Amino acid sequence: MSFDATYGLLFKIKLLHNYFLNNGEETFTSMSAAKKEKMLQQFSTDAFITITPTLETNTVLKNYKMVFKKTKTGFSVYIKVKDESEPFIKVPVNLNLKFLIKINDYQFENYTNLDFAFTQAYLFSNVKPLTEPVSFEYIPKVNDNKLISNTFLVSKETTIGLIAALEPAEQQNVFGIISLNIKGDNTSGNIINGSGKMISPNFKIHFDNRKTLWKYINRKAGTEIKTNSAKPLTRSGFVEIDPLTDFTPAQPAESQYPNPSVKSITKINSDYYSEIFI
């Protein structure tokens, strides 16, 4: 199938995660274009999540000559076109497409800066559900400097409605749902304009890495020390610990402290701790 010849981009979802893209304390957004590209070459959403169209959406895709195409950084949906921007089959403005987000890395919660609730799901949409308040957060566009936060976690009532609309086989272990209407609540969220022409928007879901207090435990000496401030967890790079300034009281200047893995994390009250045994 030649996408260039007969198919045009309907919309794109770009998905990023700072745990994989930051380099120690250097953030992905602050990197040069060349370094960003290098980090992206090593990045794949398959490392932590799976995104698939719902069974209902699969039927819609077929009916309207659309194609779901995975990429290393998310996915795109293409549609058969008459020309560069007009779909071959007219698309109703109220048409909805849904995609399930399921976690495939058991450590995702450890390195992702979110609160996780078993009775609530994250929703990334261009249309506000009736059961959500006016403060509802719409799915960001690719140029929005916005990280995914707990504000995208919808209410239990909304979650129940979203899950109930799925087929029984799809209802387990849903972390989030991408729900896009052809016409959004706001013009910036539209996928096709009032004339039926494709706008081809590029949406973004950008997760932040978790920061934890680093607790160093010396079992032999029976001592524990923790950093004064939370430090970032990243797959790449190294965070230097200054024994004179990162601890109270200060530790011997010649002391060296390793970075933690993401395997051992505990939550005490509202603080997250990484435990490192030395």
C-alpha positions as CSV (number, residue, x, y, z in Angstrom):
1,M,0.0,0.0,0.0
2,S,1.4,3.4,-1.0
3,F,0.4,6.0,1.7
4,D,1.8,8.8,-0.4
5,A,-0.3,7.9,-3.5
6,T,-3.7,7.2,-2.0
7,Y,-3.6,7.8,1.8
8,G,-3.2,11.0,3.7
9,L,-2.4,11.5,7.4
10,L,-5.6,11.9,9.5
11,F,-3.8,12.5,12.8
12,K,-0.7,11.5,14.7
13,I,-0.1,10.7,18.4
14,K,3.4,11.2,19.6
15,L,4.2,9.6,22.9
16,L,7.3,10.4,25.0
17,H,8.7,9.5,28.4
18,N,11.4,11.4,30.2
19,Y,12.7,8.3,32.1
20,F,14.0,7.0,28.7
21,L,14.8,10.4,27.1
22,N,16.4,12.4,29.8
23,N,20.1,11.9,30.5
24,G,20.7,12.1,34.2
25,E,19.8,15.6,35.2
26,E,19.8,16.9,31.6
27,T,16.2,17.1,30.3
28,F,15.2,16.0,26.9
29,T,13.6,19.4,26.1
30,S,16.9,21.2,26.9
31,M,19.0,19.0,24.5
32,S,20.2,20.0,21.1
33,A,18.4,18.7,18.1
34,A,21.2,16.3,17.4
35,K,21.2,14.9,20.9
36,K,17.4,14.6,20.9
37,E,17.6,12.6,17.8
38,K,20.2,10.3,19.3
39,M,18.0,9.7,22.4
40,L,15.0,9.0,20.2
41,Q,16.9,6.4,18.2
42,Q,17.1,4.3,21.4
43,F,13.5,5.0,22.3
44,S,10.4,2.9,21.7
45,T,7.0,3.0,23.3
46,D,7.0,-0.8,23.2
47,A,9.4,-0.7,26.2
48,F,6.6,0.2,28.6
49,I,3.1,0.4,26.9
50,T,0.9,-1.1,24.3
51,I,-1.6,1.0,22.3
52,T,-4.3,-0.6,20.2
53,P,-7.5,0.5,18.6
54,T,-10.6,-0.8,20.4
55,L,-12.6,-3.5,18.6
56,E,-15.3,-0.9,17.8
57,T,-12.7,1.5,16.4
58,N,-11.2,-1.3,14.3
59,T,-14.5,-1.6,12.6
60,V,-14.8,2.1,12.1
61,L,-11.3,2.2,10.6
62,K,-12.2,-0.5,8.0
63,N,-15.5,1.2,7.2
64,Y,-13.9,4.6,6.5
65,K,-10.8,3.3,4.7
66,M,-8.5,4.2,7.6
67,V,-5.3,2.5,8.6
68,F,-3.7,2.4,12.0
69,K,0.1,2.5,11.8
70,K,2.4,2.0,14.8
71,T,5.6,4.0,15.1
72,K,8.5,3.9,17.7
73,T,7.0,7.1,19.3
74,G,3.3,6.3,19.1
75,F,1.1,5.8,16.1
76,S,-0.6,7.5,13.1
77,V,-3.9,7.0,11.5
78,Y,-4.1,7.4,7.7
79,I,-7.2,7.7,5.5
80,K,-7.8,7.0,1.8
81,V,-8.1,10.4,0.1
82,K,-9.4,11.8,-3.2
83,D,-6.7,14.5,-3.2
84,E,-4.2,15.7,-0.7
85,S,-6.7,16.7,2.0
86,E,-10.1,15.3,1.2
87,P,-11.1,11.9,2.4
88,F,-12.4,9.4,-0.1
89,I,-15.4,8.7,2.1
90,K,-16.9,11.7,3.9
91,V,-16.3,11.4,7.6
92,P,-19.1,12.5,10.0
93,V,-18.1,15.2,12.5
94,N,-19.3,13.1,15.4
95,L,-17.2,10.1,14.5
96,N,-15.2,8.8,17.5
97,L,-12.0,6.8,17.5
98,K,-10.7,5.1,20.7
99,F,-7.4,3.5,21.5
100,L,-6.5,1.5,24.6
101,I,-3.3,2.2,26.6
102,K,-2.1,-0.8,28.6
103,I,1.1,-1.0,30.6
104,N,3.5,-3.8,29.8
105,D,6.3,-2.9,32.2
106,Y,5.7,-3.8,35.8
107,Q,8.1,-1.1,36.9
108,F,6.3,1.7,35.0
109,E,4.7,3.0,38.2
110,N,8.1,3.3,39.8
111,Y,9.7,5.6,37.2
112,T,6.6,7.5,36.1
113,N,5.6,10.7,37.9
114,L,1.9,10.0,38.4
115,D,-0.4,8.7,41.0
116,F,-2.0,5.4,40.1
117,A,-5.6,4.6,41.0
118,F,-7.1,1.2,40.3
119,T,-10.7,2.7,40.0
120,Q,-9.7,5.6,37.7
121,A,-8.3,5.8,34.2
122,Y,-6.3,8.4,32.3
123,L,-8.2,10.0,29.4
124,F,-6.6,11.8,26.5
125,S,-9.3,13.4,24.5
126,N,-10.3,16.4,22.4
127,V,-13.9,16.2,23.8
128,K,-14.9,16.6,27.4
129,P,-17.2,13.9,28.8
130,L,-20.4,15.2,30.3
131,T,-19.4,13.7,33.7
132,E,-16.2,15.8,33.9
133,P,-15.8,19.3,35.2
134,V,-15.0,22.4,33.1
135,S,-11.4,22.1,34.3
136,F,-11.1,18.9,32.1
137,E,-7.6,18.7,30.5
138,Y,-7.7,18.2,26.7
139,I,-5.1,16.1,25.0
140,P,-2.0,18.3,24.3
141,K,-0.8,19.2,20.8
142,V,2.8,18.3,19.9
143,N,4.1,21.9,20.4
144,D,2.5,22.3,23.8
145,N,5.0,22.3,26.6
146,K,2.9,20.1,28.8
147,L,3.7,17.0,30.7
148,I,1.1,14.4,31.7
149,S,0.0,14.9,35.3
150,N,-2.8,13.6,37.5
151,T,-5.2,16.2,36.0
152,F,-5.7,13.7,33.2
153,L,-7.0,11.2,35.6
154,V,-10.8,11.2,35.2
155,S,-13.4,10.5,37.8
156,K,-14.6,7.1,38.9
157,E,-18.0,7.8,37.2
158,T,-16.3,8.7,33.9
159,T,-14.0,5.7,34.1
160,I,-16.9,3.3,34.7
161,G,-18.6,4.7,31.6
162,L,-15.5,4.4,29.4
163,I,-14.8,0.8,30.5
164,A,-18.4,-0.3,30.2
165,A,-18.4,0.9,26.6
166,L,-15.6,-1.6,25.8
167,E,-16.0,-5.2,24.8
168,P,-15.6,-7.6,27.8
169,A,-12.3,-8.9,26.5
170,E,-10.9,-5.3,26.5
171,Q,-11.9,-4.2,30.0
172,Q,-9.0,-5.6,32.0
173,N,-5.9,-3.6,33.0
174,V,-6.8,-0.4,31.2
175,F,-4.4,2.4,32.2
176,G,-5.7,5.0,29.8
177,I,-7.8,5.7,26.8
178,I,-7.2,8.0,23.8
179,S,-10.6,9.2,22.6
180,L,-10.7,11.5,19.6
181,N,-13.7,12.9,17.8
182,I,-13.3,14.2,14.3
183,K,-14.6,17.5,15.6
184,G,-13.2,18.5,19.0
185,D,-14.7,20.9,21.6
186,N,-12.2,23.5,20.5
187,T,-11.0,24.3,17.0
188,S,-7.4,23.4,17.9
189,G,-8.6,19.9,18.6
190,N,-10.3,19.4,15.3
191,I,-9.1,16.6,12.9
192,I,-11.2,17.7,9.9
193,N,-12.4,21.2,9.3
194,G,-15.9,22.4,8.4
195,S,-15.3,21.9,4.7
196,G,-14.4,18.3,5.2
197,K,-10.7,18.8,4.6
198,M,-8.1,17.1,6.8
199,I,-6.2,19.2,9.3
200,S,-3.9,16.3,10.2
201,P,-3.1,17.4,13.8
202,N,-0.2,16.0,15.8
203,F,-1.1,15.3,19.4
204,K,1.4,14.5,22.2
205,I,1.3,12.4,25.4
206,H,4.6,13.2,27.3
207,F,5.1,11.4,30.6
208,D,7.6,12.8,33.2
209,N,10.1,10.7,35.1
210,R,9.6,10.2,38.8
211,K,12.0,12.0,41.2
212,T,12.7,10.3,44.6
213,L,14.6,10.9,47.8
214,W,17.6,8.6,47.7
215,K,18.1,6.7,50.9
216,Y,21.5,5.0,51.4
217,I,21.3,2.1,53.8
218,N,24.4,0.6,55.4
219,R,23.2,-2.7,57.0
220,K,26.6,-3.5,58.5
221,A,26.9,-0.2,60.3
222,G,23.2,0.1,60.9
223,T,22.9,3.6,59.5
224,E,20.7,5.4,56.9
225,I,21.1,8.7,55.2
226,K,18.9,10.3,52.6
227,T,19.3,13.1,50.1
228,N,18.0,16.6,51.1
229,S,16.0,16.8,47.8
230,A,14.5,14.4,45.3
231,K,16.6,13.2,42.4
232,P,15.5,12.1,39.0
233,L,15.3,8.5,37.9
234,T,16.5,8.0,34.3
235,R,17.7,5.0,32.2
236,S,20.6,7.0,30.8
237,G,23.2,9.2,32.4
238,F,24.4,9.5,36.0
239,V,23.4,11.9,38.7
240,E,26.3,13.1,40.8
241,I,25.8,13.1,44.5
242,D,27.7,15.8,46.5
243,P,28.4,14.4,50.0
244,L,28.9,17.9,51.3
245,T,25.6,19.5,50.1
246,D,23.2,16.6,49.3
247,F,23.0,15.3,52.9
248,T,22.3,16.8,56.3
249,P,24.6,16.4,58.1
250,A,27.3,16.5,55.4
251,Q,29.2,13.4,54.7
252,P,32.9,12.9,54.2
253,A,34.0,14.6,50.9
254,E,35.7,11.5,49.6
255,S,32.5,9.4,49.9
256,Q,30.9,8.1,46.6
257,Y,27.3,7.2,46.1
258,P,25.8,5.1,43.4
259,N,22.6,5.9,41.6
260,P,19.5,3.6,42.4
261,S,17.7,1.2,40.2
262,V,13.9,1.6,39.7
263,K,13.2,-1.7,41.4
264,S,13.3,-0.6,45.0
265,I,10.9,2.3,45.6
266,T,8.7,2.9,48.7
267,K,6.2,5.6,49.4
268,I,6.0,7.1,52.9
269,N,3.1,9.6,53.3
270,S,3.5,11.8,50.1
271,D,7.2,11.1,49.6
272,Y,8.8,8.5,47.3
273,Y,12.1,6.9,48.4
274,S,14.7,4.9,46.4
275,E,16.6,2.5,48.6
276,I,20.2,1.8,47.9
277,F,22.1,-0.7,50.0
278,I,25.8,0.2,50.5
